[in-house]
Amino acid sequence: MQSRIDKLRQPSNAIFLQVTAIYALIAVCVWSVSSLWAGVNPAFLLASIIAWATIGWCQFALFNALHEGLHRRFGAPHRDWVGYALTAYPVGFDESYRQVHLDHHKFFGDARRDPDFPNYGRFPVSKGEFLLQMGLNLCGWNALLQFLGIRQGKSPGLAKDNGRNILTIALAQLALLGLFAITVGWLYYLWLWLIPLVTFGKFFSSTRAFCEHASPDNKPTIRTITGSLPGEKIFGVFCFHYHAEHHEYVGVPYNQLEQAHEMAADTLYYGEKAEAARYEHFDRGYFQLLRQWYGSLPA
């Protein structure tokens, strides 16, 4: 089995075309909303909400593309700086986030050392708490806490920001601000970049992590989720829905995780792993999983 999996460890340059398509979709949203401006009116507000959701998803997709760079698979051969420039700096991350993510793999399920543990470690105990958790992700509060935690070195194994990290992110944001200023106006940087980033972008990211690792019995779980094409395209962009395969075969790039799933489906989800994590395959999609969990909770 391992020799067959090893043959899949070949990254692809297709990621550049996909990232380009994501930026093109963002540009369409920005142009569409800005062209409707004639003062605050219902059409502009409705278009803005749709754009927030769409751009937030695009930012979330860039974050998922960044994941390939964190594992040094951004293109063939891997292009580290290009990967960060296209996917990390625009959404507020830098090179230091690699250690954060690698700690997630190394210490998965450890409440003290896994930096992602707050996203999945404690399952809601009621419908109200479930909705509150989703709401805090959507309103921007949790995005702010995550950003400050990373910047202040509160993620496990991560030192406080040095001046270079802060300067890199600041320059990237200034470049984006300048691009907005010379095209549709600098206010749209706030309206159509920052607002989606801290609301819908964070909501998609945290919901995906919650679905892939949470469990009603609070046992750390690594879950592959299939069975719903809309769910896979919304939450599992860049094949994140094959999450168990990624954790088990971390060297396999995103575009070959489906093949890894087909090869390992009969063996991956049985028995306990060394780190005592449970591997699961849920074959009815993200939305059905969320609905099932919500329905099982007391009012």
N, C-alpha and C positions, 0 to 999 in steps of 0.2 A: 504493500500500500504506500509506504513512504516514498519509494522510488517513483511511483506514478505521480504522487503529489509534487515531488521535486521537479518534475518536468513542466509544471505549471508556473514556475517562478520566473516568468518572463514579462516585464512591464510592457506597456504599449504607449505609443505617442498619440493614441486616440484621445487621451485626456486633454490635450491642448485644444482639439476641436470642440470637445464638450464644454470646456471652460469658456471658450470663445462664444459658444451658443448661449451660455448663461449670461454673459455680459451683454450680448445682443438683446436678450429678453429684458434685461434691466433697462437698456437704452430705450426700447419701445415703450415700456411703462412710463419712464420719465418724460419722454416726448409727448405721450398721449395725455398725461395729467397736465403738464405745463401748457399744452395747447388749449386746454379748457378754461384756463384762468380768465375770469372776467369779474373778479370779486368773489367773495364767498357765496356759493350757490349750491343747490342740491346735487347737480351733475358733477361739479368739481369734488365735492365731499365724497360722493359715492365712488367716483373714479379713484380718489385718493385711497380709500379703504381697500378697494380691489388691488391697487398698486402696492399698498403696504404688505398685503398678504403674498402677492406674487414676488415682490422684491425681497421680502423676508425669506421666502422659500429659496430664492436664488442665492442669498447670502448663506443660508444653511447649506445649500449645495456646494458652495465654494468651501465652506468649512469641511464638508465631507471629502472634497477633492484635496484639501490640505492634508487630510489623514494619509493619503498616499505619499505625500512629501515627508511626513513624520516618520514613515517607515522606509524612506529613501527609495521610492518607486515612482517618482514623478517624471514619467517619460522614460525612453530607452535610448541612451543611458539616462540615469537619474540626473535632474538639473535642480539642485538644491535652491539656489538663489532665485531662479525663475519661479519655482513652486511657491516660495514664500511671498514673492512680489505679487503674484497673481491671486493668491488665495488667503494668505495670513494677514499681511499688513493692512489690506483694505477693510478687514472685519475685526481689527483690533488685537491681533495676536502676533507673536514674533518667534524667533528661534527657540526661546526658552520654553515654549509650550511643548516642544518635543519631549522634554524630560517629564512634564506633567502626564502626557499620554503614555509614555513608557512605564511610568509608575502605576498607571491604571492596569496595564497588562501584568506587571510584576507582582502587584499587591492586590489584585482583584478580590473584592469581598472583605478586605481589611478596613474596618471603620476608621482607623487612625492614619493609614498610609495610602489608601486608594483615594486620589483626589476627586474621582467621580462618584464616590460613595453617597454623597448627599442627594444625588439624582435618583437613586434606586434603593438605598439601604433601609429606609423605613416606609413600609407600605401604609397608605391611608387607612384609617380605622372606620371611616364613615363616608357617606356620599358627599357630605358637606366639606370634609377635609380633602377629598379627592378633587372636587371642583375648586377649592381654594388653592391647591397646589398648581392646578392648571392655570388659574387666574393670575397667580403671582409670576408665573412664567410669561404670561401674555402681556401683563401690564408693564414689564420692564424692571421690576424690582429685583428679581433673581439674576437678571443679566448684570445689573449694577453690582450686586454682591459678588458675583463670580469674577467680574473684571477687577474689582478692588482687591479681592482675595489673591488673585494671580499677581497683580502688580505689587502687592505688599509682601509677597513671599509666603503666603499662608497655605499654598498648596504643598503637599508633602514633598520633601526633597528639593524644593525650589527656593533659591535665595531671593532677596528683594531685587527689584529691577535695578540695573545699572543705567547710567545715563544714555548709553548707546541704544538700549532697548526702547526707552521712552522716546528718544529722538527719532528712531526709525519709524515707530508708529505715528508720531506727530507729523513727520514729513509726508508719510503716506496719506494721512488725513488732509493735510494742507494741499497735496496734489489733487485729491478728489474734490476738495472745496474749490480749487482753482478751475478744475474741469467743469464743474457745475456753473461757476461764475461766468465763464466765457461762452457757455452754451445756453442754458435756460435760466440762470440766475442763482446766486449763492444761497438764497433761502431754501432752494430745493434740496440742497445738501442736508439740511436739517430735516426737512419735510419728507424727503423720499430716500434718504440713506440712513440717517441715525435713528429715526422713529421705527422703520421696519427692522433694523438691526437689533434693537433692544426689546422689541415686542414679538413679532412673528418669527424672526430668526431664532431667538432664544426659545420660543414656544416649540418650534419644530425640533430643535436640537435636544431639549430636555425631554420631550415626549418620546422621541426615538430612544434615548438612553433608558428611560423608564420602562418602555415596552421590552427592550432587549435584555434588561438585567433585573428588574423588580420581580417580586413574587409575593402573593398574599401571605405565605408563611414566613416571609422575610429571610428565606434561604437564598444566598447569592446564586444567580442563574445566568447562564449565557445562552441566549435564545435566538434561533433562526426563525424568521417569520415569513411565510410564503402564503399563497392562496388568494391574493387580492392584488391585481395589477395596479389599481389606483393607489393603494396603500404602499406598495413597493416603490412606485414612482415618486410618491410624496415624501414618505419617511425613509425609504431605503435607497435613495438616490446614491449612485456610485456603489451599488450592490451591498450597502450596509445591512440589508435584511438577511444576508448570509453571515450573520454575526458569529455564530458558533464556529463556523468554518474559519473565519478570520482569526479568532482567538486561538484555535487549535493549530492552524497552519499560517502563522503570522507572515511568512515570507511570500505567500501567494498574492499577487496583485488583484485589484477589485474586479478586473474584466475576466478573471478566470475562477472566481469563487463559485460560480454556478457549477462548473465542472468539478470542483473539489466537493461540492455538496452532493453531486450525483455519485461520485466515487466513494464517499465516506458515510452516506446516509444510513447504511446498515450497521455501522459500528460506532459512530460518533456519539449517539444519544443514549448509550447504554453504559451503566456502571459509573462509579465515582472517579473523578480525576484526582491527580495528586494534590491539587490545591483545594479539594473538597467542594469545588463548584459543580453545580448541576447543569448539564447540557440538555436543552430542550428544542424541539421543533414544533412550532405552532403553525398549522397549515390553513388557517382561515383569515389571515390578514390582520393588520394593525388595528383597523377600526373595530373589527369583531372582538379582538382581544380587549380593547379598552371598554367596549360595551359590556362584555362578559364580566370584567372586573368591577365596573361601576354597579352593575346589576346585583352583584353578590354582596355589596356592602350594605350595612344597616343605614336607615335614614338618620 
